[in-house]
Amino acid sequence: MGGMRDRQPRVTTPGVALRRHPGRLLFTSWPWRCLAFLLSTPLVAAVWLVSCWPLLTFAGVPLGHLERHRLRLLDLAPIPNPHVPGPRAGLAAWIRVRARERISWTELLHGALLVPLSVLNFAVLTLVLLMPGMLATSSGLLVVFSILGVDPATVDPGTTAIQRDPLAQVLLCVLGLVLLIAGLYAVTLLAEGQRYLARMLITEPAPELSAQVEGLTRSRARVTDAFDAERRRIERDLHDGAQQRLTALVMTLGTMRYQHDRGHDVTDLIDQAGHDARRAVEELRQIVHDIFPAALRENDLTGALDDLAASTETAGITTTVTIDLPSELPTDVQVGVYFATSELFTNVLKHARATNVRLLGHQTEEGRIFVTVEDDGAGGADPDGTGLLGVIDRIETLGGRVHLVSPVGGPTRISLEVPCAS
């Protein structure tokens, strides 16, 4: 239609701006963003050189955080923190978590590359901006002197004949400006290359993101199927259980009234009605428990998990509980984490052959909660098994992740990570 125009995606990087509208590049902020990025590289490299020796590997972690902020000069797309939020248990636990992350090592590599990149940036900026800028400036001043009728020799006795030639200086000034414009394009290309390198080393790689998206798609499909199956189960349980009990109760009450009106003894019918009512209440309570556990109606998530852990003591397993979770959490988070943890305990009882289990829970400063189940059992937990798939689906539906470490022979450590706003 005449009144509608195709809307192009937003320009988020200098490379996209250069490909899409090369003629307009100099009228945007991208060349200056690129220049600021390249000029700030030596400063970050100096910070890395000072911190890398005392902090060794872990200098890359705070440096990576700084670099992701600096990368916003060149990349307007969201840049999430690729690190798993660290536990509150102390520096040693934080170091163990970071040492197992691939991103910690690539951040360290990126920091090491900043030093030669600083040298490269200095050389390129000198060649494509500083020298043409000096040529254009000096020639322009000589042209101004000529216009004002000032002999350059009176300012600098060492001037040459070509410097006193106004036409030659005009040509040199124009040449300097042309080279300066070309230099801004070269600066943009150089910064785009370094942006791409930084994206590879200090952010979540695209293949991993694609795998996460694919995994979430499969997970949501399984959750949808599970919800449909759960709905059908509830309908079946209501029809075959509570509904039948209530129907029998109505019939018993009708018979009781009929017998009572005729003066017959209805004691047995009263007992039968009471029995049917109690059974109906029990079956309804069980159905409701499967939807929203009674432990969460009576306690917060911490108390419910305490009760869950205590139930394993009856199976001869020693359970240690260390939980520091806020009392006010979203209901969906509480229910999802409770059922997922319950499934993990069930797996321990059925398959792990463990004698000791630890249940840990804490909330990070970023507002994410972690609930971890550790056991000293046989290990070798299969993430594609039905039980763990159900746990993963529950947690991913909440926007969280499940971290599994279970070598053959044990021990097994499964952490549930869930974002929440308490």
C-alpha positions as CSV (number, residue, x, y, z in Angstrom):
1,M,0.0,0.0,0.0
2,G,1.2,3.5,-0.8
3,G,1.1,4.7,2.8
4,M,3.1,1.8,4.2
5,R,6.9,1.5,4.1
6,D,9.0,-1.5,4.9
7,R,10.8,-1.0,8.3
8,Q,14.4,-2.2,8.3
9,P,15.9,-3.7,11.5
10,R,17.6,-1.3,13.8
11,V,21.3,-0.7,13.1
12,T,23.1,-2.1,16.2
13,T,26.7,-2.4,15.0
14,P,29.1,-0.3,13.0
15,G,29.5,-3.2,10.5
16,V,25.8,-3.1,9.8
17,A,25.8,0.7,9.4
18,L,28.8,0.4,7.0
19,R,27.1,-2.2,4.8
20,R,23.7,-0.7,4.8
21,H,24.4,3.0,4.3
22,P,28.2,3.6,3.7
23,G,27.6,7.1,2.3
24,R,25.9,8.2,5.5
25,L,28.3,6.7,7.9
26,L,30.2,9.9,8.6
27,F,26.9,11.6,9.5
28,T,26.2,9.1,12.3
29,S,27.8,8.6,15.7
30,W,29.4,5.3,14.7
31,P,32.9,6.6,13.6
32,W,33.2,8.5,16.9
33,R,32.0,5.5,18.9
34,C,34.6,3.4,17.1
35,L,37.3,5.9,17.8
36,A,36.4,6.1,21.5
37,F,36.5,2.3,21.7
38,L,39.9,2.0,20.1
39,L,41.4,4.8,22.2
40,S,40.1,3.2,25.4
41,T,41.7,-0.2,24.7
42,P,45.1,0.8,26.1
43,L,43.5,1.9,29.4
44,V,41.8,-1.5,29.8
45,A,45.0,-3.3,28.7
46,A,46.8,-1.4,31.5
47,V,44.3,-2.5,34.0
48,W,44.7,-6.1,32.9
49,L,48.5,-6.0,33.1
50,V,48.3,-4.6,36.6
51,S,45.7,-7.2,37.8
52,C,46.6,-10.4,35.9
53,W,49.7,-11.3,38.0
54,P,48.1,-11.2,41.5
55,L,44.7,-12.6,40.3
56,L,46.0,-15.0,37.7
57,T,43.1,-16.6,35.8
58,F,40.4,-14.7,37.6
59,A,41.6,-11.3,36.5
60,G,39.6,-12.1,33.3
61,V,36.3,-12.2,35.1
62,P,36.0,-8.6,36.3
63,L,37.8,-7.5,33.1
64,G,35.2,-9.3,31.1
65,H,32.5,-7.5,33.0
66,L,34.2,-4.2,32.2
67,E,34.6,-5.1,28.6
68,R,31.0,-6.1,28.1
69,H,30.1,-2.5,29.3
70,R,32.7,-1.0,26.9
71,L,31.4,-3.2,24.1
72,R,28.1,-1.2,24.2
73,L,29.9,1.5,22.4
74,L,29.9,-0.8,19.3
75,D,27.0,-3.2,19.9
76,L,23.5,-2.0,20.8
77,A,22.2,-5.5,21.1
78,P,21.7,-6.9,24.6
79,I,24.8,-8.4,26.0
80,P,23.8,-10.7,28.9
81,N,26.3,-11.8,31.6
82,P,27.4,-15.4,30.5
83,H,28.5,-16.3,34.0
84,V,26.5,-18.4,36.4
85,P,25.8,-16.3,39.5
86,G,28.2,-17.2,42.2
87,P,27.2,-18.7,45.6
88,R,27.4,-16.8,48.8
89,A,29.5,-19.5,50.5
90,G,32.7,-17.5,50.1
91,L,35.7,-16.8,47.9
92,A,36.8,-20.5,47.6
93,A,33.3,-21.6,46.3
94,W,33.3,-18.6,43.9
95,I,36.7,-19.6,42.5
96,R,35.6,-23.2,42.1
97,V,32.6,-22.2,40.1
98,R,34.5,-19.7,37.9
99,A,37.3,-22.2,37.2
100,R,34.8,-24.7,35.7
101,E,33.4,-22.1,33.3
102,R,34.8,-21.9,29.8
103,I,33.9,-18.2,29.6
104,S,36.4,-17.4,32.4
105,W,39.3,-18.7,30.3
106,T,38.2,-17.0,27.1
107,E,37.9,-13.7,29.1
108,L,41.5,-14.2,30.2
109,L,42.5,-14.8,26.6
110,H,40.7,-11.6,25.6
111,G,42.6,-9.7,28.2
112,A,45.9,-10.9,26.9
113,L,45.0,-9.9,23.4
114,L,44.3,-6.3,24.5
115,V,48.0,-5.6,24.8
116,P,48.9,-6.3,21.1
117,L,45.6,-4.8,20.0
118,S,46.6,-1.6,21.8
119,V,49.8,-1.4,19.8
120,L,47.9,-2.1,16.6
121,N,45.3,0.6,17.4
122,F,48.1,3.1,18.1
123,A,49.8,2.3,14.8
124,V,46.6,2.4,12.7
125,L,45.3,5.6,14.3
126,T,48.6,7.3,13.8
127,L,48.7,6.2,10.1
128,V,45.1,6.9,9.1
129,L,44.1,9.8,11.3
130,L,47.0,11.6,13.0
131,M,49.2,11.9,9.9
132,P,46.4,12.9,7.5
133,G,45.0,15.3,10.2
134,M,48.4,16.9,10.6
135,L,48.8,17.2,6.8
136,A,45.4,18.8,6.4
137,T,45.9,21.2,9.4
138,S,49.4,22.4,8.4
139,S,48.4,22.9,4.8
140,G,45.2,24.6,5.8
141,L,47.2,27.1,7.9
142,L,49.5,27.8,5.1
143,V,46.5,28.5,2.8
144,V,45.1,30.9,5.4
145,F,48.5,32.7,5.6
146,S,48.4,33.0,1.8
147,I,44.9,34.5,1.9
148,L,45.9,36.9,4.6
149,G,49.0,37.9,2.7
150,V,51.4,36.6,5.3
151,D,54.6,35.1,4.1
152,P,55.1,31.7,5.8
153,A,58.9,32.5,5.9
154,T,58.3,35.2,8.4
155,V,56.7,32.7,10.8
156,D,59.1,29.8,10.0
157,P,62.3,30.7,8.1
158,G,62.8,27.0,7.3
159,T,59.7,26.8,5.0
160,T,60.3,25.3,1.5
161,A,59.2,26.6,-1.9
162,I,56.3,24.1,-2.0
163,Q,55.1,25.4,1.4
164,R,55.0,28.9,0.0
165,D,53.0,27.8,-3.0
166,P,49.3,28.4,-2.3
167,L,48.0,26.0,-5.0
168,A,50.2,23.2,-3.7
169,Q,49.0,23.8,-0.2
170,V,45.3,23.7,-1.3
171,L,45.9,20.4,-3.0
172,L,47.7,19.0,0.1
173,C,44.9,20.2,2.4
174,V,42.3,18.5,0.2
175,L,44.5,15.3,0.1
176,G,44.7,15.4,3.9
177,L,40.9,15.7,4.2
178,V,40.3,12.9,1.8
179,L,42.8,10.7,3.6
180,L,41.1,11.7,6.9
181,I,37.7,10.6,5.7
182,A,39.1,7.3,4.4
183,G,40.8,6.9,7.8
184,L,37.4,7.1,9.6
185,Y,36.2,4.3,7.4
186,A,39.3,2.3,8.2
187,V,38.8,3.0,12.0
188,T,35.2,1.7,11.7
189,L,36.4,-1.5,10.0
190,L,39.1,-2.0,12.7
191,A,36.7,-1.5,15.5
192,E,34.1,-3.8,13.9
193,G,36.7,-6.5,13.8
194,Q,37.6,-6.1,17.4
195,R,33.9,-6.0,18.3
196,Y,33.5,-9.4,16.6
197,L,36.5,-10.8,18.4
198,A,35.2,-9.5,21.8
199,R,31.7,-11.0,21.1
200,M,33.3,-14.4,20.5
201,L,35.4,-14.3,23.6
202,I,33.5,-12.5,26.4
203,T,29.8,-13.2,25.5
204,E,27.7,-16.4,25.1
205,P,28.7,-18.0,21.8
206,A,26.0,-18.1,19.1
207,P,26.0,-21.9,18.9
208,E,25.4,-22.1,22.6
209,L,22.5,-19.6,22.4
210,S,21.1,-21.6,19.5
211,A,21.3,-24.8,21.5
212,Q,19.6,-23.1,24.4
213,V,16.8,-21.8,22.2
214,E,16.4,-25.3,20.6
215,G,16.4,-26.9,24.1
216,L,13.8,-24.4,25.4
217,T,11.6,-25.1,22.4
218,R,11.7,-28.9,23.0
219,S,11.3,-28.3,26.7
220,R,8.2,-26.1,26.2
221,A,6.7,-28.7,23.9
222,R,7.2,-31.4,26.6
223,V,5.7,-29.1,29.2
224,T,2.6,-28.5,27.1
225,D,2.2,-32.2,26.6
226,A,2.7,-32.7,30.4
227,F,0.1,-30.1,31.2
228,D,-2.4,-31.7,28.8
229,A,-1.7,-35.1,30.5
230,E,-2.0,-33.6,33.9
231,R,-5.4,-32.0,33.0
232,R,-6.7,-35.3,31.7
233,R,-5.4,-37.0,34.9
234,I,-7.2,-34.5,37.1
235,E,-10.4,-35.0,35.1
236,R,-10.1,-38.7,35.4
237,D,-9.4,-38.6,39.1
238,L,-12.3,-36.4,39.8
239,H,-14.6,-38.5,37.6
240,D,-13.5,-41.9,39.0
241,G,-12.9,-40.8,42.6
242,A,-14.5,-37.8,44.2
243,Q,-17.4,-37.5,41.8
244,Q,-18.3,-41.2,42.4
245,R,-18.1,-40.7,46.1
246,L,-20.3,-37.6,46.0
247,T,-22.8,-39.3,43.8
248,A,-23.0,-42.2,46.2
249,L,-23.4,-39.7,49.1
250,V,-26.3,-38.0,47.3
251,M,-28.0,-41.4,46.8
252,T,-27.4,-42.5,50.4
253,L,-28.9,-39.2,51.7
254,G,-31.9,-39.7,49.4
255,T,-32.3,-43.3,50.7
256,M,-31.9,-42.1,54.3
257,R,-34.6,-39.5,53.9
258,Y,-36.9,-42.1,52.3
259,Q,-36.3,-44.5,55.1
260,H,-36.6,-41.8,57.8
261,D,-40.0,-40.7,56.5
262,R,-41.3,-44.2,56.9
263,G,-40.0,-44.5,60.5
264,H,-37.1,-46.9,59.7
265,D,-33.8,-46.9,61.5
266,V,-31.2,-44.9,59.4
267,T,-28.2,-45.3,61.6
268,D,-26.3,-47.5,59.1
269,L,-27.1,-45.0,56.3
270,I,-25.8,-42.1,58.4
271,D,-22.5,-44.1,58.9
272,Q,-22.4,-44.8,55.2
273,A,-22.9,-41.2,54.3
274,G,-20.2,-40.1,56.7
275,H,-17.8,-42.7,55.2
276,D,-18.5,-41.5,51.6
277,A,-18.1,-37.8,52.6
278,R,-14.7,-38.6,54.3
279,R,-13.5,-40.5,51.3
280,A,-14.5,-37.7,48.9
281,V,-12.7,-35.2,51.1
282,E,-9.6,-37.3,51.2
283,E,-9.5,-37.8,47.4
284,L,-10.1,-34.1,46.8
285,R,-7.3,-33.3,49.2
286,Q,-5.0,-35.7,47.3
287,I,-5.9,-34.1,44.0
288,V,-5.3,-30.6,45.4
289,H,-2.0,-31.7,46.9
290,D,-0.8,-32.9,43.5
291,I,-1.5,-29.3,42.2
292,F,-0.4,-27.3,45.1
293,P,1.4,-29.2,47.9
294,A,0.1,-28.9,51.4
295,A,3.6,-28.2,52.7
296,L,3.6,-24.9,50.9
297,R,0.2,-24.0,52.2
298,E,1.5,-24.4,55.7
299,N,5.0,-23.1,55.3
300,D,7.2,-21.0,53.0
301,L,9.6,-22.7,50.6
302,T,12.3,-23.1,53.2
303,G,10.0,-24.9,55.6
304,A,8.6,-27.1,52.8
305,L,12.1,-28.1,51.7
306,D,13.0,-28.8,55.3
307,D,10.0,-31.2,55.6
308,L,10.9,-32.8,52.3
309,A,14.5,-33.4,53.5
310,A,13.3,-34.8,56.8
311,S,11.2,-37.4,55.0
312,T,14.3,-39.0,53.6
313,E,15.6,-39.7,57.1
314,T,13.0,-42.5,57.4
315,A,14.8,-44.3,54.4
316,G,18.1,-44.5,56.4
317,I,19.7,-41.5,54.6
318,T,21.5,-38.8,56.6
319,T,20.3,-35.4,55.3
320,T,22.0,-32.1,56.0
321,V,20.1,-29.0,55.2
322,T,21.6,-25.5,54.8
323,I,18.9,-23.1,53.4
324,D,18.9,-19.3,53.4
325,L,16.0,-18.3,51.1
326,P,13.6,-15.4,51.4
327,S,10.2,-16.1,52.9
328,E,8.4,-14.2,50.2
329,L,8.8,-15.8,46.7
330,P,6.4,-15.9,43.7
331,T,4.0,-18.8,44.0
332,D,5.0,-20.3,40.7
333,V,8.7,-20.3,41.8
334,Q,7.9,-22.0,45.1
335,V,5.7,-24.7,43.5
336,G,8.2,-25.4,40.6
337,V,11.2,-25.6,42.9
338,Y,9.4,-27.7,45.5
339,F,8.2,-30.3,43.0
340,A,11.6,-30.3,41.2
341,T,13.4,-30.8,44.5
342,S,11.0,-33.5,45.4
343,E,11.7,-35.3,42.2
344,L,15.5,-35.1,42.9
345,F,15.0,-36.6,46.3
346,T,12.9,-39.4,44.7
347,N,15.7,-40.1,42.3
348,V,18.2,-40.3,45.2
349,L,16.0,-42.8,47.0
350,K,15.4,-44.9,43.9
351,H,18.7,-44.9,42.0
352,A,21.6,-43.2,43.8
353,R,22.3,-45.8,46.6
354,A,23.4,-42.9,48.7
355,T,24.0,-42.7,52.4
356,N,24.4,-38.9,52.8
357,V,22.5,-36.1,51.1
358,R,23.0,-32.3,51.4
359,L,20.3,-29.8,50.6
360,L,21.6,-26.3,50.0
361,G,19.6,-23.1,49.1
362,H,20.6,-19.5,48.8
363,Q,19.7,-16.3,46.9
364,T,22.3,-14.3,45.0
365,E,22.6,-10.5,44.9
366,E,21.2,-10.6,41.3
367,G,17.9,-12.0,42.7
368,R,18.4,-15.6,41.5
369,I,17.8,-18.5,43.8
370,F,19.8,-21.7,43.8
371,V,18.6,-25.0,45.4
372,T,21.2,-27.8,45.2
373,V,20.9,-31.5,46.1
374,E,24.2,-33.3,46.6
375,D,24.5,-37.1,47.3
376,D,27.4,-39.5,47.8
377,G,25.8,-42.2,45.7
378,A,26.8,-44.1,42.5
379,G,26.6,-41.0,40.2
380,G,26.2,-41.3,36.4
381,A,22.8,-39.5,36.4
382,D,21.3,-39.4,32.9
383,P,20.1,-35.9,32.0
384,D,17.8,-37.4,29.3
385,G,16.1,-39.7,31.9
386,T,12.4,-39.2,32.5
387,G,12.9,-37.9,36.0
388,L,15.5,-35.4,35.2
389,L,13.8,-34.3,32.1
390,G,10.8,-33.4,34.2
391,V,12.9,-31.4,36.5
392,I,14.6,-29.6,33.6
393,D,11.2,-28.8,32.1
394,R,9.8,-27.4,35.3
395,I,12.8,-25.1,35.9
396,E,13.2,-24.0,32.3
397,T,9.5,-23.0,32.3
398,L,10.4,-20.6,35.1
399,G,13.2,-19.2,33.0
400,G,15.9,-21.0,35.0
401,R,18.6,-23.6,34.4
402,V,19.6,-27.0,35.8
403,H,23.3,-27.6,36.4
404,L,24.3,-31.3,36.6
405,V,27.6,-32.8,37.7
406,S,27.4,-36.6,38.1
407,P,30.5,-38.5,37.2
408,V,30.3,-42.3,37.3
409,G,31.1,-43.4,40.8
410,G,29.7,-40.1,42.3
411,P,29.2,-37.8,43.9
412,T,26.2,-36.2,42.2
413,R,25.4,-32.5,42.4
414,I,22.3,-31.0,40.8
415,S,21.6,-27.3,41.2
416,L,18.3,-25.6,40.3
417,E,18.8,-21.9,39.3
418,V,15.7,-19.8,39.0
419,P,15.3,-16.1,38.5
420,C,12.8,-14.4,40.9
421,A,11.8,-11.1,42.2
422,S,11.0,-11.6,45.9
